[in-house]
Amino acid sequence: MNNSKFVLDKLTKLFEQGLLTSKDLGNEILTILKSKRDEIVFRMKLTSKEEFDILLKRVENLEKKIDKINIKKKTKVKRVKKS
């Protein structure tokens, strides 16, 4: 009971002082949710979208290089005629 009274007193003081508006409250909630999301992503060791896009481009470039090398090998190989 004492704890809930303390919390209510703090909230009423904030409302009285005009420091807490609906926009500020919304921004604060979004900030808290974003920090929790970032914390979960960090724990799971996931990559961000930008990092994923960069890695995807690197893989595509490497695949192109491999294809070029394979094509060069095929053109260099001489076919031997069977007698």
N, C-alpha and C positions, 0 to 999 in steps of 0.2 A: 504494500500500500504506500509506503514511504517513497519507494523508487518511482512509482507511477506519478505521485504528486510532484516529485522533483522534475520529472520529464515534462509534465503539463505546465509547471511554473516556467520552465525554460522556454517552451513553445509560446506561451502567452507573452512573455517578455519580448520575444522576437517579433511577434505580430504587433505589439504595442510600439515598438521602435520603428516599425516599417521597413525592417531590413529584409523581410521575407515576402517576396511577391510570387505569384504563380509562375512567372517566367524564370525567376531565380530558382524556385523549387524544381521546375522541370529541368533546368540546366544541371542542377546538382544531381538529380536522379540519373540523368544521362551520363554524367561524368562518373558516377559510382558504377553504373552498369558497364561502361566502357573499360574501366579499370579492372573490373571482375573478369570481363571477357579476355582482356589482354593477359591477365594472370593465368587463366585457364589455358589459353593458347601457348603461353610460355611453358607451363607445366607439361603440356602434351607435345611440345617441341614441333609445332606446326610451322609452316612457312607462310609468309604473307602473300598476297596476290601479286605484288610487284616481284618478289623473289621467285615465285612460281613462273611468272611470265619470262623472266630472264633465264631461268633454267630451261624452260621449254625452247626458247630461241637457241640456246647453246646446243641442246640435243639435236634440234633440226639442222643446225650448221654442221655438226659432227656427222650426222647421217648423210648429208650432201657430200661431204668430203670422202666418206667411205664409199659412196656410190661412184664418185669420180675415180677413186683408186681402183675399184673393181673393174670399171670400164677400161682403164688404162691397161690393167693386167690382161684382160681378154683380148685386146688388140695386139699386145706384144707376143702373146703365145702363138707360136707357129705350129701349124698343123702338119703332121708328118703323114705322108702317103704310105699306105700299106702296099707292099710288093707282092 
